[in-house]
Amino acid sequence: MEILQTTKLRPQLPYPYYCSEFEATSFVDADFSTHQILFPAQLGKAVSKRKAEYLAGRVCAKHVLATLSIDNFELHSGTDRAPIWPENIIGSITHTQGVAMAMACQHTDVAGIGIDIEQLMSAEQELELQKQILHPDEYPLFRQLAEQLSHPLTVIFSAKESIFKALYPSVKQFFGFEAAKLIAFNQQQLQKIPTYFRNSWRPCSQLWPAL
């Protein structure tokens, strides 16, 4: 399976990143050796698509770490499936349907990084999933956002996924979509505030476009 760098996504966050495209249907287990990525035991029974996505994400992370002068680091996953980054490094990985990306920086720059790429939901999904994804207080702003975007729920979903990835390494606690709510937005940002952890975390801006 080829994993090729792409410039189709250009994040606004000012940290090292690497984005790639891949074709999961061409994946074979030997691709891990080809790309010099250790095959994790926990993927032994996984389907090929999951293996391909994991591999592409780790290849992206490998390139990002190289820009931070960290070579030959095996990025393992914890029992919670979260990547275990090198000491003093904060990072995040995301992938969806043939696109993967990783971003990382020194921990002194930020408290956490969360990135997420999503395929656009169908109109039916946007309606059906609102109650699962939106905080009750978000509906007024959500309706305003819907006047400017064709897939507002996809964007909010992606923002909340990013928030989870950014917060989890610090709080080590799983939480759902209700844990953050939209409080403001403009053409480039969604600003959200957590409904939990208020004493330890400031409002977060999400700068990520949906695919």
C-alpha positions, 0 to 999 in steps of 0.5 A: 500500500502506497502512503503518499504525502498530500497538501490537500489539507492545510491546517491553520495551527502553527505546528509540524504536521504531515498529511497523506493519502492511501488506498486501504483496499490495497493493504497487505500485512507486509506493508508494515515492514515496508514502511518500517512501522512495528505491527501492534499485537492488538491489531492481530484480528483487526480488519484490513481497513483498520490496519491500513488506517493505523499504518497510515497514521503512524507513518504520518506521525513518524514524519512529524517526529522527524521534523522535531529531530526524533527519529526511530521512535516506535509510537505504541498505543496504550491500553486505551488505544491512545498514542504514547508520544515521546517524553515532552511531545504532544501530538494527535493523529486522525484518519478517514477514508484514505486520508491520514494526518498527524501533528505534534509539538513540544509540550511547552508550547501548548497543553494539548493538541487535537485534530480530526478529519471527517467525511461530510454526513448525509442530510439524513444523518445531520438530522438524526444525530443532533440529539446525540452530538449537541448539548441542549444549550448549543441549539440556538448557535447551531441554528445560526451556524446552519445558516452559513454551513451546509453540514453544520453537525459534521463540523461540530462533531469534528470539533468535539472529537478534536477536543476529546483528543486534546483533553484526554492525555491530561484528564485520562477520563472518557467523556461524551459529546455533552462535555463541551458546547459551542459558545461562539463562531466566525468564518474560521473558528468554532469556540467551545467551552467544556461543561466539565473540567472548568477549573483546569481548562480554558475555552478551545478554538477549533480550526478544522474544516470538514472534508 
